[in-house]
Amino acid sequence: MPDLLKNIEYVLPTEIEKRSFEIIQEELSQKGIVLPEKEDKITRRVIHTSADFEYADTLKYSENAVDIVKNLVKNHATIVTDTNMGLAGINKKVLKTLDIEAKCFMADEKIAKLAKENNVTRATMSMKFASELDGPVIFAIGNAPTALIELYKLMQEGYKPAFIIGVPVGFVNVEASKELILNSDVPYIVNKGRKGGSNVAAAICNAILYQVRDELNLKN
């Protein structure tokens, strides 16, 4: 029997993430890809989460997006996700350290009831509900294109999201919904194409939160 374990790279548990980022950087360099400095940590964390290097090309940032979203976090903006999975993936210790609230309304019985009565998705109704929150809101959409569509409609009516992370995954209206945000005047991080997911939305949020924590020299 061949010794298959000889192909295993032994890395200390505390060093696994660091080693992963080193491998990502090595492969980016081999591909001749140099990520913009301010976007680097976010894009690399998405690649780390997905093992998909296409994000180096498809993840799009509006002008000054990273500075804008970091300032929002520093000023305690609320994060709203479109799935409980996305919410679960955001680092709770860092949220607490930064005094940031993250919410998801998808499991709210009131939202489910209103969505059924109005024949819309719960994601759509969640965005309506979130738009009434006090203070600036960072929307982290990783699953439902209907959430992005509803945000765009609300924007047409005068609502101004503070920031949109638009990375829903799938086939129905996914690309078209992202284009709505890419052509809006709201600051964004959006992944063009069909790829994305709640894990990607959470990874982007965490990358931003970690940067703010480090810049403020906070510990958790």
C-alpha positions as CSV (number, residue, x, y, z in Angstrom):
1,M,0.0,0.0,0.0
2,P,1.4,3.4,-1.0
3,D,2.2,5.8,1.8
4,L,-0.3,8.5,1.0
5,L,0.6,10.5,4.2
6,K,3.9,11.5,2.6
7,N,2.0,14.1,0.6
8,I,0.5,15.7,3.7
9,E,2.1,19.0,4.8
10,Y,2.2,19.1,8.6
11,V,1.4,22.6,9.9
12,L,0.6,23.6,13.5
13,P,-3.1,24.3,14.1
14,T,-2.3,27.9,15.0
15,E,-0.3,28.4,11.7
16,I,-2.8,26.9,9.2
17,E,-4.5,30.1,8.3
18,K,-1.2,31.9,8.0
19,R,0.2,29.1,5.7
20,S,-3.0,29.3,3.6
21,F,-2.5,33.0,3.0
22,E,1.1,32.4,2.1
23,I,0.0,29.8,-0.5
24,I,-2.5,32.2,-1.9
25,Q,0.1,34.9,-2.2
26,E,2.5,32.5,-3.9
27,E,-0.1,31.4,-6.5
28,L,-1.2,35.0,-7.1
29,S,2.4,35.9,-7.8
30,Q,2.8,32.9,-10.1
31,K,-0.3,34.1,-12.1
32,G,1.2,37.6,-12.3
33,I,-1.7,39.1,-10.3
34,V,-1.1,42.1,-8.0
35,L,-4.1,43.1,-6.0
36,P,-4.7,46.7,-5.2
37,E,-3.3,47.4,-1.7
38,K,-6.5,48.5,-0.1
39,E,-8.5,45.6,-1.6
40,D,-5.8,42.9,-1.0
41,K,-6.9,41.6,2.4
42,I,-10.5,41.4,1.5
43,T,-10.0,39.7,-1.9
44,R,-7.5,37.2,-0.4
45,R,-9.8,36.3,2.4
46,V,-12.5,35.5,-0.2
47,I,-10.1,33.4,-2.1
48,H,-9.1,31.7,1.2
49,T,-12.8,31.0,1.9
50,S,-13.6,29.7,-1.6
51,A,-10.3,28.4,-2.9
52,D,-11.3,30.2,-6.1
53,F,-8.8,32.6,-7.7
54,E,-11.3,34.0,-10.1
55,Y,-12.4,36.4,-7.4
56,A,-9.1,38.2,-8.0
57,D,-10.7,39.4,-11.2
58,T,-14.4,39.4,-10.6
59,L,-14.7,41.1,-7.2
60,K,-15.4,44.7,-7.9
61,Y,-15.0,47.7,-5.6
62,S,-16.6,51.1,-6.0
63,E,-14.3,54.1,-5.7
64,N,-12.9,54.4,-2.1
65,A,-15.0,51.4,-1.1
66,V,-12.7,50.0,1.5
67,D,-12.1,53.4,3.2
68,I,-15.8,54.1,3.2
69,V,-16.9,50.7,4.7
70,K,-14.1,50.8,7.3
71,N,-15.2,54.3,8.4
72,L,-18.8,53.0,8.7
73,V,-17.6,50.1,11.0
74,K,-15.6,52.6,13.1
75,N,-18.8,54.6,13.5
76,H,-20.8,51.5,14.5
77,A,-22.9,50.9,11.5
78,T,-25.3,48.0,11.6
79,I,-24.6,45.0,9.4
80,V,-27.7,43.2,7.9
81,T,-27.3,39.9,6.2
82,D,-29.8,38.1,4.0
83,T,-29.3,34.7,5.6
84,N,-28.7,33.3,9.1
85,M,-25.8,31.4,7.6
86,G,-24.1,34.6,6.6
87,L,-24.8,36.1,10.0
88,A,-23.4,32.9,11.7
89,G,-20.2,33.3,9.7
90,I,-19.4,36.8,11.0
91,N,-16.9,36.8,13.9
92,K,-18.9,37.5,17.0
93,K,-15.9,38.3,19.2
94,V,-14.7,41.0,16.8
95,L,-18.3,42.4,16.5
96,K,-18.4,42.7,20.3
97,T,-14.9,44.3,20.4
98,L,-15.9,46.9,17.8
99,D,-19.4,47.4,19.4
100,I,-21.1,46.5,16.1
101,E,-24.5,44.8,15.7
102,A,-25.1,42.3,13.0
103,K,-28.7,41.2,12.3
104,C,-30.7,38.9,10.0
105,F,-34.5,39.1,9.8
106,M,-35.1,36.0,7.7
107,A,-36.4,33.9,10.6
108,D,-38.6,36.6,12.0
109,E,-42.2,35.4,12.0
110,K,-43.5,38.8,11.2
111,I,-41.3,38.9,8.1
112,A,-42.5,35.5,7.0
113,K,-46.1,36.5,7.5
114,L,-45.7,39.8,5.6
115,A,-43.8,38.1,2.8
116,K,-46.6,35.5,2.3
117,E,-49.3,38.2,2.4
118,N,-47.5,40.3,-0.2
119,N,-46.4,37.3,-2.4
120,V,-42.7,38.3,-2.1
121,T,-39.7,36.5,-0.8
122,R,-38.6,36.9,2.8
123,A,-35.4,38.4,1.6
124,T,-37.4,41.2,-0.1
125,M,-39.4,41.9,3.0
126,S,-36.3,41.8,5.2
127,M,-34.7,44.5,3.1
128,K,-37.9,46.7,3.6
129,F,-37.7,46.1,7.3
130,A,-33.9,46.8,7.5
131,S,-34.3,50.1,5.5
132,E,-36.3,51.4,8.5
133,L,-33.5,50.8,11.0
134,D,-32.0,53.8,12.7
135,G,-28.5,54.8,11.6
136,P,-26.3,53.6,8.7
137,V,-26.7,50.0,7.4
138,I,-24.1,47.8,5.7
139,F,-26.0,45.2,3.7
140,A,-24.2,41.9,3.2
141,I,-26.1,39.9,0.6
142,G,-24.8,36.4,-0.2
143,N,-27.7,34.4,-1.2
144,A,-30.8,36.3,-2.5
145,P,-30.8,38.4,-5.7
146,T,-34.3,39.5,-4.6
147,A,-32.6,41.3,-1.7
148,L,-30.5,43.3,-4.1
149,I,-33.4,44.0,-6.4
150,E,-35.5,45.3,-3.5
151,L,-32.6,47.5,-2.3
152,Y,-32.4,49.0,-5.8
153,K,-36.2,49.7,-5.8
154,L,-35.9,51.3,-2.3
155,M,-33.0,53.4,-3.6
156,Q,-35.2,54.5,-6.5
157,E,-37.7,55.7,-3.9
158,G,-35.0,57.7,-2.0
159,Y,-33.5,55.2,0.5
160,K,-29.7,55.3,0.6
161,P,-28.0,52.2,2.0
162,A,-24.7,53.1,3.6
163,F,-22.9,50.2,1.8
164,I,-23.8,47.1,-0.1
165,I,-21.8,43.8,-0.2
166,G,-23.5,42.1,-3.2
167,V,-22.4,38.5,-3.7
168,P,-25.5,36.3,-4.2
169,V,-24.9,33.0,-5.8
170,G,-27.0,31.1,-8.3
171,F,-28.7,31.4,-11.7
172,V,-32.0,33.3,-11.6
173,N,-31.6,37.1,-11.7
174,V,-28.2,36.8,-10.0
175,E,-26.1,38.6,-12.6
176,A,-28.8,41.1,-13.4
177,S,-29.3,42.0,-9.7
178,K,-25.6,42.6,-9.3
179,E,-25.6,44.9,-12.3
180,L,-28.2,47.1,-10.6
181,I,-25.8,47.7,-7.7
182,L,-22.8,48.1,-10.0
183,N,-24.6,50.9,-11.8
184,S,-25.9,52.6,-8.7
185,D,-24.3,55.5,-6.7
186,V,-24.1,53.5,-3.5
187,P,-20.7,52.3,-2.4
188,Y,-20.3,48.6,-2.9
189,I,-18.2,45.4,-3.1
190,V,-19.9,43.2,-5.7
191,N,-18.8,40.0,-7.4
192,K,-19.7,39.9,-11.1
193,G,-21.1,36.7,-12.4
194,R,-22.9,33.8,-10.8
195,K,-20.5,33.1,-8.0
196,G,-20.8,34.2,-4.4
197,G,-22.5,32.8,-1.4
198,S,-23.2,33.5,2.3
199,N,-19.7,32.3,3.2
200,V,-18.3,34.9,0.8
201,A,-20.4,37.7,2.2
202,A,-19.3,36.7,5.7
203,A,-15.6,36.5,4.6
204,I,-15.8,40.1,3.2
205,C,-17.4,41.3,6.5
206,N,-14.7,39.6,8.6
207,A,-11.9,40.9,6.4
208,I,-13.2,44.5,7.0
209,L,-13.8,43.9,10.7
210,Y,-10.3,42.5,11.2
211,Q,-8.7,45.4,9.5
212,V,-10.6,47.9,11.6
213,R,-9.7,46.0,14.8
214,D,-6.0,46.0,13.9
215,E,-6.0,49.7,12.9
216,L,-7.6,50.6,16.2
217,N,-5.1,48.3,18.1
218,L,-8.0,46.5,19.8
219,K,-7.8,42.9,21.0
220,N,-10.5,40.3,21.3
